Amino acid sequence: MYENLAILALFVFIYSVASARFESTPINGALLFAAFGLALGPLGLGVLSLDVGKEGLSTLAELTLALVLFTDAANANLGVLKKSFHIPQRLLLVGLPLTILLGFGVGVFLFDGLTLLEIAILATMLAPTDAALGKAVVTNEAVPSNIREGLNVESGLNDGICVPILFIFLALATATGAAGSTSMLALKLVTEAIGIGLAVGVGLTVLGSWLLKTFADRGWVTETWRQLPVPALAVACFAVAQWLGGSGFIAAFSGGLLFGAIAKDHKPGLLLAAEGTGDTLALITWVVFGAAVIGQSVGSFSWEVVLYAVFSLTVVRMLPVFLVLTGMKLRTDEKLFMGWFGPRGLASIVFAVIVLGEHLPGGGTIAMTVVCTIMLSVIAHGLSANPLVAALVARMKRA
């Protein structure tokens, strides 16, 4: 245990003191973290042994995603978002269903050993994009604001929307949902996930913001504790919503949006600790993923798994995005840019743990496909983020 702790602590220290230099390279953090875990894990030098188990990895990924969603939403420019909300609206209401449908079609063509419901489950698991992996793009002010805010809102809400859809398919696949009650089941799950998530996110954030302001005005908040309320509020939004049967991801994102609007000029200082905590958890999550997941799974990838992963990251994601953004006064390169930056990561990891717990006949193939897709996404999006942003900015200047 101490060997693992020492290695992780030293890596966090080295990366943090040179973070600006690392972030200026073509390699983003997630790729570097996963590569570090893979290099020192069982498949590499074998000095890092992180056997956290499925539940441990799921919890780590969920907490990381909750903090990233909250802070990214809080940092959103609501003025720009109000003007360009039609972009994420189309991506979520039309693009997301098309992505699941296209992913289902590709799965039917490639996977003979999976049932139709298992293929639908796989397509849903890989439909949401990852806010943490996409952070290099959505926080880069060189990217046009409407594109940044559109991708940010999409990644903040699509995983929460996919939760009830995934549960519907799982219920049908495990024969717990009768055919005649499918529509009622769908309505109930969607209403609970979104409704409870929004109610918890808004309610806790209003209460927490009022308490923070009231006590700060009275001088009751010491400097050493000043940075903790926001990370605690983000986790509380997520955990309470999950506890009550709603979507914690929607709660975290909606709470973050509201907190950013309430805090206004004070939010940079208040969000600092939450952003730092989220970045640290993301580092640990990707190191664990590289050491404990990729290292144990890479030898089990079949050609069908790899081909589906490639399609999922390209045609399955990019074609629906390109189609739904038609007629929205975006250049072709901007639509392709938004289509490409749909990385898969933390949400899909959480979904994979949920599906593995159901012990489906095709669960192994589904899990391997998710792992392969995330691995390729970490590499492809990690290497392409900074160069493609630079290329987009250069085209804007020439236009």
C-alpha positions as CSV (number, residue, x, y, z in Angstrom):
1,M,0.0,0.0,0.0
2,Y,2.7,2.5,0.9
3,E,4.6,1.8,-2.3
4,N,1.5,2.6,-4.3
5,L,0.8,5.7,-2.2
6,A,4.4,6.9,-2.6
7,I,4.4,6.5,-6.4
8,L,1.0,8.3,-6.8
9,A,2.0,11.1,-4.4
10,L,5.3,11.7,-6.2
11,F,3.6,11.6,-9.6
12,V,0.9,14.1,-8.4
13,F,3.7,16.4,-7.1
14,I,5.8,16.3,-10.3
15,Y,2.8,16.9,-12.5
16,S,1.4,19.7,-10.4
17,V,4.7,21.7,-10.3
18,A,5.1,21.3,-14.0
19,S,1.4,21.4,-15.0
20,A,1.6,24.5,-17.2
21,R,4.5,22.9,-19.2
22,F,2.6,19.6,-19.6
23,E,-0.6,21.3,-20.7
24,S,1.3,23.2,-23.4
25,T,2.3,20.0,-25.1
26,P,0.1,18.0,-27.6
27,I,-0.4,15.4,-25.0
28,N,-3.3,16.1,-22.6
29,G,-3.4,15.0,-18.9
30,A,-5.7,12.0,-19.3
31,L,-3.4,10.4,-21.8
32,L,-0.3,11.0,-19.7
33,F,-2.0,9.7,-16.6
34,A,-3.2,6.5,-18.2
35,A,0.2,6.0,-19.9
36,F,1.9,6.4,-16.5
37,G,-0.5,3.8,-15.0
38,L,0.1,1.4,-17.9
39,A,3.8,1.8,-17.8
40,L,4.1,1.1,-14.1
41,G,1.3,-1.3,-13.8
42,P,1.3,-5.1,-14.3
43,L,1.7,-4.9,-18.0
44,G,4.7,-2.6,-17.6
45,L,7.3,-2.5,-14.8
46,G,4.9,-4.1,-12.3
47,V,5.7,-1.7,-9.5
48,L,2.2,-0.1,-9.3
49,S,-0.5,-2.5,-8.1
50,L,-3.9,-0.8,-7.9
51,D,-6.5,-3.5,-7.3
52,V,-9.4,-1.2,-6.5
53,G,-12.1,-3.4,-7.7
54,K,-15.2,-2.6,-9.8
55,E,-17.0,-0.7,-7.0
56,G,-13.9,1.3,-6.1
57,L,-13.3,2.4,-9.7
58,S,-17.0,3.3,-10.1
59,T,-17.0,5.4,-7.0
60,L,-13.8,7.2,-8.0
61,A,-15.1,7.9,-11.5
62,E,-18.4,9.1,-10.2
63,L,-16.9,11.5,-7.7
64,T,-14.5,12.8,-10.3
65,L,-17.2,13.3,-12.8
66,A,-19.5,15.1,-10.3
67,L,-16.8,17.6,-9.4
68,V,-15.9,18.2,-13.0
69,L,-19.5,18.7,-14.1
70,F,-20.2,21.1,-11.2
71,T,-17.1,23.3,-11.7
72,D,-17.4,23.3,-15.5
73,A,-21.1,24.3,-15.3
74,A,-20.3,27.0,-12.7
75,N,-17.6,28.4,-15.0
76,A,-20.0,28.5,-17.9
77,N,-20.7,31.9,-19.5
78,L,-24.4,32.1,-19.1
79,G,-24.7,35.1,-21.5
80,V,-23.1,33.1,-24.3
81,L,-25.0,30.0,-23.4
82,K,-28.4,31.9,-23.5
83,K,-27.6,33.0,-27.1
84,S,-26.4,29.7,-28.4
85,F,-28.4,27.2,-26.3
86,H,-30.0,25.9,-29.6
87,I,-26.7,24.1,-30.2
88,P,-26.7,21.8,-27.2
89,Q,-30.5,21.6,-27.4
90,R,-30.1,20.0,-30.9
91,L,-27.2,17.8,-29.8
92,L,-29.1,16.4,-26.8
93,L,-32.7,16.1,-28.2
94,V,-31.8,14.9,-31.7
95,G,-28.1,14.1,-31.9
96,L,-28.0,11.9,-28.8
97,P,-30.9,9.6,-30.0
98,L,-29.4,9.4,-33.5
99,T,-26.0,8.5,-31.9
100,I,-27.6,5.6,-30.0
101,L,-29.5,4.5,-33.0
102,L,-26.4,4.5,-35.3
103,G,-24.3,2.8,-32.6
104,F,-27.0,0.1,-32.4
105,G,-26.9,-0.4,-36.2
106,V,-23.1,-0.8,-36.3
107,G,-23.4,-3.2,-33.3
108,V,-25.9,-5.4,-35.1
109,F,-23.6,-5.6,-38.1
110,L,-20.5,-6.4,-36.1
111,F,-21.6,-8.5,-33.0
112,D,-23.3,-11.8,-33.8
113,G,-22.9,-13.0,-30.2
114,L,-24.9,-10.2,-28.6
115,T,-28.6,-9.9,-28.4
116,L,-30.4,-6.9,-29.7
117,L,-30.9,-5.5,-26.2
118,E,-27.3,-6.0,-25.3
119,I,-26.3,-4.1,-28.4
120,A,-28.7,-1.3,-27.4
121,I,-27.1,-1.3,-24.0
122,L,-23.6,-1.0,-25.5
123,A,-24.7,1.9,-27.8
124,T,-26.2,3.7,-24.9
125,M,-23.1,3.2,-22.7
126,L,-20.9,4.8,-25.3
127,A,-23.3,7.7,-26.3
128,P,-22.4,10.2,-23.6
129,T,-19.3,12.3,-23.9
130,D,-16.9,13.0,-21.1
131,A,-16.6,16.4,-19.6
132,A,-13.2,15.6,-18.0
133,L,-11.6,14.4,-21.2
134,G,-13.0,17.3,-23.1
135,K,-11.8,19.9,-20.6
136,A,-8.8,20.8,-22.7
137,V,-11.2,22.1,-25.4
138,V,-14.1,23.6,-23.4
139,T,-11.7,25.6,-21.2
140,N,-9.6,26.9,-24.0
141,E,-10.6,30.5,-24.7
142,A,-9.2,30.3,-28.2
143,V,-12.1,28.1,-29.1
144,P,-15.2,30.1,-30.2
145,S,-17.4,30.6,-27.1
146,N,-20.6,29.1,-28.7
147,I,-18.7,25.9,-29.5
148,R,-17.2,25.7,-26.0
149,E,-20.4,26.3,-24.2
150,G,-22.3,23.9,-26.6
151,L,-19.9,21.1,-25.9
152,N,-19.8,21.8,-22.2
153,V,-23.6,21.7,-21.8
154,E,-23.8,18.6,-24.0
155,S,-21.3,16.7,-22.0
156,G,-22.8,17.9,-18.7
157,L,-26.3,16.6,-19.5
158,N,-26.0,13.7,-21.9
159,D,-24.7,11.2,-19.3
160,G,-27.6,12.0,-17.0
161,I,-30.1,11.6,-19.9
162,C,-28.5,8.2,-20.8
163,V,-29.0,6.8,-17.3
164,P,-32.7,6.1,-17.5
165,I,-32.3,4.9,-21.1
166,L,-29.7,2.4,-20.0
167,F,-31.8,1.2,-17.1
168,I,-34.8,0.6,-19.4
169,F,-32.7,-1.6,-21.7
170,L,-31.2,-3.4,-18.6
171,A,-34.6,-4.0,-17.2
172,L,-35.8,-5.5,-20.5
173,A,-32.6,-7.5,-20.9
174,T,-32.9,-9.0,-17.5
175,A,-36.7,-9.7,-18.0
176,T,-37.7,-7.4,-15.1
177,G,-39.7,-5.2,-17.3
178,A,-42.9,-6.5,-18.9
179,A,-43.4,-5.7,-22.6
180,G,-46.7,-4.0,-21.9
181,S,-45.2,-1.7,-19.3
182,T,-42.2,-0.5,-21.3
183,S,-43.6,3.0,-22.0
184,M,-44.6,3.5,-18.4
185,L,-41.2,2.3,-17.2
186,A,-39.4,4.7,-19.6
187,L,-41.6,7.6,-18.5
188,K,-41.0,6.8,-14.8
189,L,-37.2,6.4,-15.1
190,V,-36.8,9.5,-17.2
191,T,-39.0,11.6,-14.9
192,E,-37.2,10.4,-11.8
193,A,-33.7,10.8,-13.2
194,I,-34.2,14.3,-14.6
195,G,-36.8,15.6,-12.2
196,I,-35.1,14.5,-9.0
197,G,-31.7,15.4,-10.3
198,L,-32.8,19.0,-11.1
199,A,-34.8,19.4,-7.9
200,V,-31.8,18.3,-5.8
201,G,-29.3,20.3,-7.7
202,V,-31.3,23.5,-7.5
203,G,-32.6,23.0,-4.0
204,L,-29.2,22.2,-2.4
205,T,-27.4,24.9,-4.3
206,V,-29.9,27.6,-3.3
207,L,-29.6,26.5,0.3
208,G,-25.9,26.0,0.3
209,S,-25.2,29.4,-1.5
210,W,-27.4,31.2,1.0
211,L,-25.7,29.6,4.0
212,L,-22.2,30.3,2.6
213,K,-23.0,34.0,1.9
214,T,-24.8,34.5,5.3
215,F,-22.0,32.9,7.3
216,A,-19.2,34.6,5.3
217,D,-20.8,38.0,5.8
218,R,-20.8,37.3,9.6
219,G,-17.1,36.3,9.4
220,W,-17.8,32.7,10.5
221,V,-15.8,31.1,7.7
222,T,-12.1,30.8,8.4
223,E,-9.5,31.0,5.7
224,T,-8.5,27.3,6.1
225,W,-12.1,26.1,5.6
226,R,-13.1,28.6,2.9
227,Q,-12.2,26.3,0.0
228,L,-14.2,23.3,1.2
229,P,-17.9,24.3,0.9
230,V,-18.0,24.1,-2.9
231,P,-16.4,20.6,-3.3
232,A,-18.7,19.4,-0.5
233,L,-21.7,21.0,-2.2
234,A,-20.9,19.4,-5.5
235,V,-20.6,15.9,-3.9
236,A,-23.7,16.5,-1.9
237,C,-25.7,17.3,-5.0
238,F,-24.5,14.2,-6.7
239,A,-24.9,11.8,-3.7
240,V,-28.3,13.1,-2.5
241,A,-29.8,12.8,-6.1
242,Q,-28.4,9.2,-6.4
243,W,-29.7,8.3,-3.0
244,L,-33.2,9.5,-3.9
245,G,-33.2,7.7,-7.2
246,G,-32.4,10.6,-9.5
247,S,-29.4,11.4,-11.7
248,G,-26.5,12.7,-9.7
249,F,-24.9,13.9,-12.9
250,I,-27.8,16.1,-13.7
251,A,-27.9,17.4,-10.1
252,A,-24.2,18.2,-10.2
253,F,-24.4,20.0,-13.5
254,S,-27.6,22.0,-12.7
255,G,-26.2,22.9,-9.3
256,G,-23.0,24.1,-10.9
257,L,-24.9,26.3,-13.4
258,L,-27.0,27.9,-10.6
259,F,-24.0,28.3,-8.3
260,G,-22.1,30.1,-11.1
261,A,-25.0,32.5,-11.5
262,I,-25.4,33.2,-7.8
263,A,-21.7,33.5,-7.0
264,K,-20.9,35.7,-10.0
265,D,-17.7,37.7,-9.4
266,H,-16.7,35.6,-6.3
267,K,-16.8,32.2,-8.0
268,P,-13.1,32.0,-9.2
269,G,-11.8,31.9,-5.7
270,L,-14.6,29.7,-4.4
271,L,-14.2,27.2,-7.2
272,L,-10.5,26.9,-6.9
273,A,-10.4,24.0,-4.4
274,A,-13.2,22.1,-6.2
275,E,-11.3,22.4,-9.5
276,G,-8.1,21.3,-7.9
277,T,-9.8,18.3,-6.2
278,G,-11.5,17.3,-9.5
279,D,-8.2,17.5,-11.4
280,T,-6.5,15.4,-8.7
281,L,-9.2,12.8,-8.7
282,A,-9.1,12.7,-12.5
283,L,-5.4,12.1,-12.4
284,I,-5.8,9.2,-10.0
285,T,-8.8,7.8,-12.0
286,W,-6.8,7.6,-15.2
287,V,-3.8,6.2,-13.5
288,V,-6.0,3.4,-12.1
289,F,-7.6,2.9,-15.5
290,G,-4.2,2.6,-17.1
291,A,-2.8,0.2,-14.5
292,A,-5.7,-1.9,-13.5
293,V,-8.1,-1.9,-16.5
294,I,-6.1,-1.4,-19.7
295,G,-3.3,-3.6,-18.5
296,Q,-5.7,-6.5,-17.9
297,S,-7.9,-6.0,-20.9
298,V,-5.8,-5.1,-23.9
299,G,-5.1,-8.8,-24.7
300,S,-8.8,-9.6,-24.9
301,F,-9.7,-7.1,-27.6
302,S,-11.1,-8.8,-30.7
303,W,-11.2,-7.2,-34.2
304,E,-14.9,-6.7,-33.8
305,V,-14.3,-4.8,-30.5
306,V,-11.6,-2.6,-32.0
307,L,-13.6,-1.9,-35.1
308,Y,-16.7,-0.9,-33.1
309,A,-14.6,1.4,-30.9
310,V,-13.2,3.1,-34.0
311,F,-16.7,3.5,-35.5
312,S,-18.1,4.8,-32.2
313,L,-15.5,7.6,-32.0
314,T,-15.9,8.6,-35.6
315,V,-19.0,7.9,-37.8
316,V,-21.3,7.0,-34.9
317,R,-20.6,10.3,-33.1
318,M,-19.6,12.7,-36.0
319,L,-22.4,12.0,-38.5
320,P,-25.3,12.8,-36.2
321,V,-23.6,15.9,-34.9
322,F,-22.9,17.1,-38.4
323,L,-26.5,16.5,-39.5
324,V,-28.2,18.2,-36.5
325,L,-25.9,21.2,-36.8
326,T,-26.9,21.8,-40.4
327,G,-28.3,25.2,-40.9
328,M,-26.9,26.7,-37.7
329,K,-24.4,29.2,-39.3
330,L,-21.5,27.0,-38.4
331,R,-18.7,26.3,-40.9
332,T,-18.0,22.8,-42.0
333,D,-14.8,22.6,-40.1
334,E,-16.6,23.8,-36.9
335,K,-19.2,21.1,-37.2
336,L,-16.5,18.5,-37.8
337,F,-14.6,19.9,-34.8
338,M,-17.7,19.5,-32.5
339,G,-18.3,16.0,-33.9
340,W,-14.8,14.9,-33.2
341,F,-14.6,16.2,-29.7
342,G,-17.0,13.7,-28.2
343,P,-14.5,11.8,-26.0
344,R,-15.7,8.8,-24.0
345,G,-14.5,8.4,-20.4
346,L,-15.8,8.5,-16.9
347,A,-19.5,8.1,-17.5
348,S,-18.9,5.0,-19.7
349,I,-16.7,3.6,-16.9
350,V,-19.5,4.0,-14.5
351,F,-22.0,2.4,-16.9
352,A,-19.7,-0.5,-17.5
353,V,-19.5,-1.3,-13.8
354,I,-23.3,-1.1,-13.6
355,V,-23.7,-3.5,-16.6
356,L,-21.1,-6.0,-15.3
357,G,-23.1,-6.2,-12.1
358,E,-26.1,-7.5,-14.0
359,H,-24.2,-10.5,-15.3
360,L,-25.5,-10.4,-18.8
361,P,-24.4,-13.2,-21.2
362,G,-22.6,-10.7,-23.4
363,G,-21.4,-8.6,-20.5
364,G,-17.7,-9.5,-21.1
365,T,-17.9,-8.4,-24.8
366,I,-19.7,-5.2,-23.8
367,A,-17.1,-4.3,-21.1
368,M,-14.2,-5.0,-23.5
369,T,-15.7,-2.8,-26.1
370,V,-16.2,0.1,-23.6
371,V,-12.7,-0.3,-22.3
372,C,-11.3,-0.3,-25.9
373,T,-13.3,2.8,-26.9
374,I,-12.2,4.7,-23.8
375,M,-8.6,3.7,-24.4
376,L,-8.6,4.8,-28.0
377,S,-10.5,8.0,-27.0
378,V,-7.9,8.9,-24.4
379,I,-5.1,8.5,-27.1
380,A,-6.9,10.1,-30.0
381,H,-8.5,13.0,-28.3
382,G,-5.4,13.5,-26.0
383,L,-3.1,13.8,-29.0
384,S,-5.4,15.9,-31.2
385,A,-6.9,18.5,-28.8
386,N,-4.2,21.2,-28.9
387,P,-3.3,20.7,-32.6
388,L,-6.9,20.8,-33.8
389,V,-7.7,23.8,-31.6
390,A,-4.8,25.6,-33.2
391,A,-5.9,24.6,-36.7
392,L,-9.5,25.8,-36.0
393,V,-8.2,29.2,-34.7
394,A,-5.9,29.6,-37.8
395,R,-8.9,29.0,-40.1
396,M,-11.0,31.5,-38.2
397,K,-8.3,34.1,-38.7
398,R,-8.1,33.4,-42.4
399,A,-11.9,33.5,-42.8
